[in-house]
Amino acid sequence: MAIFVACCLPIAFWVGQSAWIALLAAAMLCLFAGLAALTISYFFSSIGQSLAGMLLAMGCRLSPPLVVCLWLALNQDQTNQNSFVGFLIGSYLVSLAAETFLSVRMIDSLSPKPAAN
């Protein structure tokens, strides 16, 4: 996520109007949602319920950005909503890829290995 923010920071300064704050807010929103999803996935994987953990983690990862987008759609008087939504979509995709990669590796390491005969 830090690499994404560093790559998008020049774009945010080019857009202007404090778009860098929108970039940081979008990145933090997706980062915290992804960390919560990883925590849920880890907990359920450790008790042997990997599928339930992945489904709950998906809802936890998706809900905060959707709620913010819905709030922005209902309050159209916001000035930076276009840049924020663009950065939110990019941040969400980056955090989705990272969180999915980490979840699959974590589930693979926590799953019981078959005994070798």
Secondary structure by P-SEA (a helix, b strand, c coil): caaaaaaaaaaaaaaccaaaaaaaaaaaaaaaaaaaaaaaaaaaaaacaaaaaaaaaaaaaccaaaaaaaaaaacccccaaaaaaaaaaaaaaaaaaaaaaaaaaaaaaaccccccc
